[in-house]
Amino acid sequence: MKIAILDAKTLGEDIDLSCLQALGEVIAYPSTDPQETASRLLGVDCVIVNKVHMDRSVLTQADRLKLICIAATGYDNICLDDMQAHGIAVCNVVGYSTHSVAQLTLSMVLSLATHLPAYNRFVESGAYTSSGVANCLVPVYHELAGKTWGIVGCGNIGRQVAGVAQAMGCRVIVCKRTPDPAYTCVDIDTLCKQADVITIHTPLNFETEGLISKERIAAMKQNAIVVNVARGAVCDEAALCQAVSEGRLGGLGVDVYTKEPFPADSPYSTVMHMDNVCLTPHMAWGAYEARNRCMQEICENIKAFYKGEQRNRLV
């Protein structure tokens, strides 16, 4: 069996490929431009992709391709209808990054809520040493206990974040497609109006694209903290940046973008130096342990497919 990884660099250079190499010949391309995708499928039985777009246009030379393995849970870069029409199976990976994404979500919220960069800079600059005062309490920060934490999308990651938020003394409200008696479930408009902290964990699909709209952002509390670790297109990115730049949001944390990496003219470029903005390069999913779990799961998906078993199958 010949296995090709089309964007290996997105998985990290330290990833252990031994389980994959035990299954067949592996060729790992650091990255693949759109015009290169079709030719790199020639003679390949199984392809592994993270962000590479796959639709019928790239299948012109896929003479042996039987399986696409997505190194992620989200699959908005794969046209499932096209793959099904060509008899190509598609598998994703679920649950591998729950702790990793929840950890970054909490890190962003805590950093934004307590103004950690500003306090660190006060010490680092020498201002603390020269102040002659034992402490510094500006900028003012507030406890999260007693605040309302709104969770948009309550799958594995959302539930993990909900548990952490509750442990910190927050009231948790949830917006999810299927109501869950374990949580206080509200519609998206109610969540945007009531929550002091809003964290976004929903997949991107036709229902969620633009879900956090300009109008919903305008309805948020002036000191609300918004963290998006889902998909960039779930939010109106320009409206988010305008709101935080005009002081209509208390803080903004973003790990995902409609275009990745975001271009120089992105609205995020106008706010990325603000103290109450924390932007990270789509790394929430990528703790070392999570990436190795992802690869192990991909190997299990491949083995299951060739045994005729259904495992993490999308089509």
NORGIUR-V994618 format. One record per backbone hydrogen bond with DSSP energy under -0.5 kcal/mol. CO is the residue of the C=O (numbers start at 1). NH is the residue of the N-H. E is the energy in kcal/mol with one decimal. If there is no record, write none. Layout:
# NORGIUR-V994618
CO:NH:E
CO:NH:E
This chain:
# NORGIUR-V994618
1:3:-0.5
1:25:-2.2
2:45:-2.0
2:46:-1.9
3:27:-2.6
4:6:-0.6
4:48:-3.2
5:29:-3.1
7:10:-1.4
8:11:-1.7
8:12:-0.5
9:12:-1.0
12:15:-1.2
15:17:-0.7
17:21:-2.7
18:22:-1.4
20:23:-1.7
20:24:-0.7
25:3:-3.4
27:5:-2.6
27:29:-0.6
29:8:-2.8
30:9:-2.1
33:36:-2.2
33:37:-0.9
34:37:-0.6
36:40:-1.6
37:41:-0.5
38:41:-1.4
39:42:-1.0
41:44:-1.8
45:66:-2.8
45:67:-1.5
46:4:-2.3
47:69:-3.1
48:6:-2.4
49:71:-3.1
54:79:-2.7
55:58:-1.8
56:59:-1.5
59:62:-1.1
61:63:-2.2
66:89:-2.4
67:47:-2.4
67:69:-0.5
68:70:-0.6
68:91:-2.5
69:49:-2.3
69:71:-0.5
70:72:-1.5
72:93:-2.4
75:78:-1.8
77:54:-2.6
78:80:-1.2
79:83:-1.9
80:84:-2.7
81:85:-2.2
82:86:-1.1
83:88:-2.9
84:87:-1.5
87:89:-0.5
89:68:-2.6
90:314:-3.4
90:315:-1.2
91:70:-3.0
95:98:-0.6
97:101:-2.9
98:102:-2.2
99:103:-2.1
100:104:-1.9
101:105:-2.6
102:106:-2.5
103:107:-2.4
104:108:-2.8
105:109:-2.4
106:110:-2.8
107:111:-2.4
108:112:-2.7
109:113:-2.7
110:114:-2.1
111:115:-0.8
111:116:-1.5
113:142:-0.7
115:119:-1.9
116:120:-2.9
117:121:-2.4
118:122:-1.8
119:123:-1.6
120:124:-3.0
121:125:-2.4
122:127:-0.7
122:128:-1.6
123:126:-1.4
126:130:-2.1
127:131:-1.0
128:131:-0.5
128:132:-0.7
144:147:-2.6
147:149:-0.6
147:171:-2.7
148:150:-0.6
148:196:-2.7
148:197:-2.0
149:173:-2.1
150:152:-0.5
150:199:-2.6
151:153:-0.8
151:175:-2.6
152:201:-3.4
155:159:-2.5
156:160:-1.7
157:161:-2.6
158:162:-2.4
159:163:-2.0
160:164:-1.7
161:165:-2.8
162:166:-2.5
163:167:-1.9
164:168:-1.3
165:170:-2.3
166:169:-1.7
169:146:-2.6
170:172:-0.6
171:149:-3.2
172:184:-0.6
173:151:-2.6
174:176:-0.5
174:186:-2.7
175:153:-2.8
177:179:-0.6
180:183:-2.2
183:185:-1.0
184:174:-2.7
187:191:-2.3
188:192:-2.3
189:193:-1.6
190:194:-2.3
191:195:-2.4
192:221:-0.5
195:221:-0.5
196:225:-2.5
197:150:-3.8
198:227:-2.9
199:152:-2.6
199:201:-0.5
200:229:-1.6
203:205:-0.6
205:209:-2.0
208:211:-2.3
211:213:-1.6
212:236:-2.4
213:217:-2.5
214:218:-2.1
215:219:-1.0
217:220:-1.2
221:224:-1.6
224:250:-2.1
224:251:-1.6
225:198:-3.1
226:253:-3.0
227:200:-2.4
227:229:-0.6
228:255:-2.3
228:256:-0.7
231:234:-1.5
232:235:-1.8
233:210:-2.6
234:212:-2.7
235:237:-1.2
236:240:-2.2
237:241:-2.3
238:242:-2.4
239:243:-2.3
240:244:-2.2
241:245:-2.2
242:246:-1.7
243:248:-3.0
243:249:-0.6
244:247:-1.1
251:226:-2.3
252:278:-2.9
253:228:-2.6
254:280:-2.5
255:282:-1.0
263:266:-1.9
266:269:-1.5
267:270:-1.1
268:271:-1.1
268:272:-1.4
271:274:-2.1
274:277:-1.5
276:252:-2.3
278:254:-2.2
280:282:-1.6
283:286:-1.4
287:291:-2.5
288:292:-1.9
289:293:-2.1
290:294:-2.4
291:295:-2.0
292:296:-2.2
293:297:-2.5
294:298:-2.2
295:299:-2.2
296:300:-2.1
297:301:-2.3
298:302:-2.3
299:303:-2.4
300:304:-2.4
301:305:-2.3
302:306:-2.1
303:307:-0.8
304:307:-0.7
304:309:-3.0
305:308:-1.5
309:311:-0.7
312:92:-1.8
